[in-house]
């Protein structure tokens, strides 16, 4: 076996190992992302039961949005939001906390540097409709594929039949969603440390 062949083989094994590690990391990260979607869905449902509306509904005729991103993640965001009323994640937290009578926690995508998908969660209000968007790395039956390693699931009160759009109550009842959401990540330490740091 020549030196060139050995080097090529070692490089191939290294790349394969890196790809495997990335896939495993993203599998764990997706479980946290799905958990975060449940967290926000429960907050929005409880807020609606208490107030009869969703956060920031009825404030403006323009589209409203909240981008949930850490300071690290914000440097990668496209800030083109002309015609959109922006509220911060902390304003969302204050609004929901005041309505529910307790301090609620914020959750952020555990990935810090983008690869194939956006690194933020998005809450949008248009008229009496809301949409909460989470991006996932792996493909799932309950998410819409937007590209390689870029999948999207949205909870909403809008009657949309497209792939990836769900009423929250229907999503958490979906057996395939339940089977994924009930899984435990292989590695929790680093992810849990991020959760604590962000709150």
Secondary structure, DSSP 8 states (H G I E B T S, - for coil): --HHHHHHHHHHHHHHHHHHHHHHHHHHHHHHHHHHHHHHHHHHHHHHHHHSS-TTTTS-SSEEEEEE--HHHHTTS----TTEEEE-HHHHHHHHHHHHTS-------S--S-SSS---EEEEEETTEEEEEEEESS--TTSEEEETTEEEEEEESS---STTEE-HHHHHH-HHHHHHHT---S--HHHHHHHHHT-
